[in-house]
Amino acid sequence: MSRSRKRKKRMTQLLVIAAAVFVLVVIVAATILLLKNVKKLKSITLTPNFAETELDVNQDYVFSIKGNPSKAKLKSLEYNVDDATATFEKGSEDGTAVLHTGAEGVVTVYVKKDKVESNKITLQVVDQARKAEEEAAAAEKAAEEARLAAEAAEQEQEEATAAMLVMVTGDNVRMRAEANTDSEIVRTCKKGETYEKIETVEDWTKLSYEGRECYIKSEFLKEVTAEEAESAKAELANKAEETKKEEEKKEEQKTEEKKEEQKPAEQSANDQAAADAAAAEQAKKDAEAAQAAAAQAAADEAAKAAAAAGTVTINCSDGPAQFTKAEYDYFVATWSYTGMADEMMGHHSAAELHNLYNVTH
């Protein structure tokens, strides 16, 4: 082989080796650059490891720290917190941070490496013990207010129920089947009787009586409480008891008088004298009664004559007085059960009789 050919062959080999070395250098440089870019930190994510939205004072709370890419190194991080009473530092495990809270308020934390900052997390710090006490106090206050409201509502209900009772304010007040003076008279009421009010109908009051709806003029009624109704009921019962006792006493007196009349005729002279004196007194009373009866008869005749003329003269306790026939008929009907209507009229003054009629009409 000639020298020139050997020289060319050697040059070719040198060129191939040089090219191979160059390619190898390029590959190594590219690999180094790629590895460097793979480990370069692009972003940091800070995540709380707890679920609380409000943190308690003087407590520790852990956060996780993750870098992007995941192979990037997270050394030499800065731990930042904007509350001077709190601390924020690296945790006991890699990739964690711990916030130790201070006073109540708002706290913001984040981490930083070089120019790369993590997301900022803002949280509320509250004294949970004090908050629990305040909530308990608020709940207790609300319960007390609810209790007071319930008591007030109950009292209002009682007052509303009590206002539905009415009391009769006069004697011989007529209860009617309808709200007019021409309707059926259901009964004649006594002063102090109470009934359950249903509603007001013009100048009448609709009320409940023995399961039916009846009416009384509102002017003869007044609203009362349950206590007042019970008191009136007791008073009526007492009056009825007193009347019963008086009637029983009169009956006993009549029985005693009858017994006296039935005593044997064989009495001592003194007894006989006393009996004679009693008989004389009784005869005197009988004479006076006969005289009064005659006067009453004359008055009755005069009353009848006056009635024929449209008016009636009644011998009242304060003297004779003129009344209309309607008034006289009402008095007779009122006291007809006694059998002594005229005598009952005579126990009242003219003003009392006129007032009795006006109150019930």
C-alpha positions in Angstrom: 0.0 0.0 0.0 1.3 3.4 -0.8 1.9 6.0 1.8 -0.7 8.3 0.5 -3.4 5.7 0.8 -2.3 4.9 4.4 -2.4 8.5 5.2 -5.9 8.9 3.9 -7.0 5.8 5.8 -5.6 7.2 9.1 -7.3 10.6 8.5 -10.6 8.8 8.0 -10.2 6.9 11.2 -9.4 10.1 13.1 -12.4 11.9 11.6 -14.7 9.0 12.7 -13.3 9.0 16.2 -13.7 12.8 16.4 -17.3 12.6 15.2 -18.0 9.9 17.8 -16.5 11.9 20.6 -18.5 14.9 19.5 -21.8 13.0 19.5 -21.0 11.5 22.9 -20.3 15.0 24.3 -23.6 16.3 22.9 -25.5 13.4 24.4 -23.9 13.9 27.9 -24.6 17.6 27.8 -28.2 17.1 26.8 -28.7 14.5 29.6 -27.2 16.8 32.2 -29.5 19.7 31.0 -32.5 17.4 31.1 -31.8 16.1 34.5 -31.3 19.7 35.8 -34.7 20.8 34.3 -36.4 17.7 35.8 -35.3 18.7 39.4 -35.9 22.4 39.0 -38.8 23.6 41.4 -41.7 25.2 39.5 -44.4 25.6 42.2 -45.2 24.7 45.9 -48.6 23.5 47.2 -49.5 24.0 50.9 -52.4 21.8 52.2 -53.9 21.7 55.7 -54.1 18.2 57.3 -57.1 19.1 59.4 -60.8 19.8 58.8 -61.4 22.6 61.2 -62.5 25.9 59.7 -61.9 27.7 63.0 -58.7 27.0 64.9 -58.4 27.1 68.6 -55.9 29.3 70.4 -52.6 27.9 71.6 -52.9 24.7 69.5 -50.7 23.0 66.9 -52.0 22.4 63.3 -50.1 20.4 60.6 -49.8 21.3 56.9 -48.5 19.2 54.0 -46.0 20.7 51.5 -45.6 19.3 48.0 -43.4 20.6 45.2 -43.8 20.5 41.4 -42.2 18.5 40.0 -42.4 15.9 42.7 -38.6 15.2 42.5 -37.7 18.8 43.2 -35.9 19.3 46.4 -37.8 21.2 49.2 -34.9 22.1 51.4 -34.2 25.6 52.8 -37.8 26.6 52.7 -39.0 29.9 54.3 -42.0 29.5 56.7 -44.1 32.7 56.8 -46.9 33.7 59.2 -48.5 37.2 59.6 -49.4 36.9 63.3 -46.8 37.9 65.8 -48.4 35.7 68.5 -48.2 32.6 66.3 -45.3 30.4 64.9 -45.0 28.6 61.6 -42.1 26.2 61.1 -40.9 22.9 59.7 -42.7 19.8 61.0 -41.2 16.7 62.5 -41.6 14.9 59.2 -40.3 15.8 55.8 -42.8 17.7 53.7 -44.8 19.1 56.6 -45.1 22.4 58.5 -46.6 23.2 61.9 -48.7 26.2 62.8 -48.8 27.0 66.6 -51.7 29.5 67.0 -51.6 32.5 69.3 -54.3 35.0 70.1 -57.8 35.2 68.5 -58.0 36.8 65.0 -57.1 36.0 61.4 -53.8 34.3 60.5 -52.2 33.7 57.1 -49.4 31.2 56.4 -47.4 30.2 53.3 -43.9 28.8 52.4 -41.3 30.1 50.0 -38.1 28.9 48.3 -36.1 31.5 46.3 -38.7 33.2 44.1 -41.2 30.3 44.3 -44.1 30.9 46.8 -46.8 28.5 47.8 -50.5 29.3 48.0 -51.5 31.4 51.0 -53.9 29.9 53.5 -56.0 32.3 55.7 -57.7 30.9 58.8 -59.8 32.2 61.7 -58.4 31.6 65.3 -61.1 31.5 68.0 -61.0 30.8 71.7 -63.1 27.7 71.6 -63.6 27.5 75.4 -64.9 31.0 75.5 -67.0 30.5 72.4 -68.6 27.4 74.0 -69.4 29.4 77.1 -71.0 32.1 75.1 -73.0 29.6 73.0 -74.2 27.9 76.2 -75.1 31.3 77.7 -77.0 32.2 74.4 -78.8 28.9 74.4 -79.8 29.4 78.1 -81.0 32.9 77.3 -83.0 31.6 74.3 -84.5 28.9 76.4 -85.5 31.4 79.1 -87.0 33.7 76.5 -88.9 30.8 75.0 -90.2 29.9 78.5 -91.3 33.4 79.2 -93.0 33.6 75.7 -94.8 30.4 76.4 -96.0 31.7 79.8 -97.1 34.9 78.2 -99.0 33.0 75.5 -100.6 30.8 78.1 -101.7 33.9 80.1 -103.1 35.5 77.0 -105.1 32.3 76.3 -106.4 32.3 79.8 -107.4 36.0 79.6 -109.1 35.4 76.2 -111.0 32.5 77.7 -112.0 34.4 80.8 -113.3 37.3 78.6 -115.8 35.0 77.1 -117.9 34.9 80.3 -120.7 37.4 80.9 -122.7 38.1 84.1 -126.3 39.4 84.4 -126.3 42.8 86.1 -130.1 43.1 86.9 -133.0 41.0 88.2 -135.7 39.5 86.0 -133.7 40.0 82.8 -135.2 38.1 79.9 -133.3 35.6 77.8 -134.8 35.2 74.4 -134.6 32.6 71.6 -133.8 35.3 69.0 -132.2 38.8 69.0 -135.5 40.7 69.2 -138.1 41.5 71.9 -140.9 39.6 70.1 -139.1 36.3 70.2 -139.7 33.5 72.7 -138.7 34.1 76.3 -136.4 31.2 77.2 -136.1 32.1 80.9 -136.0 35.1 83.3 -132.4 35.5 84.6 -131.4 36.6 88.1 -128.7 39.1 88.9 -125.3 37.4 89.2 -126.0 34.5 86.8 -123.1 33.9 84.4 -123.1 32.4 80.9 -120.6 31.6 78.1 -120.5 34.4 75.5 -120.5 33.4 71.8 -120.5 36.8 70.1 -122.2 40.2 70.0 -125.0 40.8 67.5 -125.8 44.5 67.3 -127.1 45.5 70.8 -127.7 41.8 71.8 -125.2 39.2 73.1 -125.4 35.6 71.8 -124.7 33.1 74.6 -124.8 29.4 75.3 -127.6 28.1 77.6 -128.1 24.4 78.1 -126.7 23.5 74.7 -128.6 26.1 72.7 -127.9 29.6 71.5 -129.9 32.4 73.2 -129.8 36.1 73.4 -129.8 38.8 76.2 -129.7 42.6 75.7 -126.0 43.6 76.0 -126.9 46.5 78.4 -127.8 43.9 81.1 -124.5 42.0 80.8 -120.8 42.6 81.7 -117.8 40.6 80.8 -116.2 38.8 83.8 -113.2 36.6 84.6 -113.6 32.9 85.6 -112.8 33.9 89.2 -115.5 36.6 89.2 -118.0 34.1 87.7 -117.2 31.5 90.4 -117.6 34.2 93.1 -121.0 35.2 91.7 -122.1 31.6 91.6 -121.1 31.1 95.2 -123.0 34.2 96.2 -126.2 33.0 94.5 -125.8 29.6 96.2 -125.5 31.4 99.6 -128.6 33.5 98.9 -130.6 30.4 97.9 -129.4 28.7 101.1 -130.4 31.7 103.2 -133.9 31.8 101.6 -134.3 28.1 102.2 -133.4 28.5 105.8 -135.8 31.4 106.3 -138.6 29.3 104.7 -137.8 26.4 107.0 -137.8 28.8 110.0 -141.2 30.1 109.0 -142.5 26.5 108.6 -141.2 25.6 112.0 -142.9 28.7 113.5 -146.2 27.6 111.9 -145.7 24.1 113.3 -145.1 25.5 116.8 -148.2 27.7 116.5 -150.2 24.7 115.4 -148.9 22.7 118.4 -149.9 25.5 120.7 -153.4 25.5 119.3 -153.7 21.8 119.9 -152.8 21.9 123.5 -155.4 20.5 125.9 -158.1 22.9 127.2 -157.2 21.9 130.8 -154.7 24.6 131.5 -154.0 26.5 134.7 -155.6 29.8 135.4 -152.5 31.6 134.5 -152.1 29.7 131.3 -155.7 30.4 130.5 -155.3 34.0 131.2 -152.2 34.1 129.0 -154.2 32.3 126.3 -157.0 34.7 126.7 -154.6 37.6 126.3 -153.0 36.0 123.3 -156.5 35.4 121.8 -157.4 39.0 122.5 -154.2 40.1 120.8 -154.8 37.8 117.9 -158.4 39.1 117.6 -157.0 42.6 117.5 -154.5 41.6 114.8 -157.4 39.9 112.9 -159.4 43.0 113.1 -156.5 45.1 111.8 -155.9 42.5 109.1 -159.6 42.6 108.1 -159.4 46.4 108.1 -156.3 46.2 105.9 -157.9 43.7 103.6 -160.9 46.0 103.3 -158.6 48.8 102.4 -156.7 46.6 100.0 -160.0 45.5 98.4 -161.0 49.2 98.0 -157.6 49.9 96.5 -158.0 46.9 94.2 -161.3 48.2 93.1 -159.8 51.6 92.5 -157.0 50.0 90.6 -159.4 48.0 88.4 -161.3 51.2 87.8 -158.1 53.0 86.9 -157.1 50.1 84.7 -160.3 50.4 82.8 -159.3 54.0 82.2 -155.8 53.0 81.0 -153.9 53.5 84.3 -153.7 51.6 87.5 -153.3 53.0 91.1 -151.0 51.0 93.2 -150.6 51.5 97.0 -146.8 51.7 97.2 -144.8 51.9 100.4 -144.5 55.6 99.9 -148.2 56.1 99.0 -150.6 55.6 96.1 -149.1 56.0 92.6 -150.3 55.7 89.0 -148.9 53.1 86.7 -149.8 52.0 83.1 -151.8 48.8 82.7 -148.7 47.2 81.0 -146.6 47.9 84.1 -149.3 46.6 86.4 -149.8 43.4 84.3 -146.0 42.9 84.4 -145.9 43.2 88.3 -148.8 40.8 88.6 -147.1 38.2 86.4 -143.8 38.7 88.2 -145.3 38.0 91.7 -148.1 35.6 90.6 -146.3 32.7 92.2 -146.7 34.2 95.6 -150.5 34.6 95.4 -150.0 38.1 96.9 -149.0 40.2 93.9 -150.7 43.4 95.2 -149.1 43.0 98.7 -145.7 42.5 97.0 -146.2 45.7 95.1 -147.1 47.5 98.4 -143.6 46.5 99.8 -141.9 48.7 97.1 -141.8 52.4 96.5 -143.2 53.9 93.2 -139.6 54.7 92.0 -138.5 51.1 92.7 -141.5 49.7 90.7 -140.9 52.0 87.8 -137.1 51.1 87.8 -137.9 47.4 87.9 -140.1 47.6 84.8 -137.6 49.8 82.9 -134.7 47.5 83.6 -136.4 44.5 82.1 -137.9 46.2 79.1 
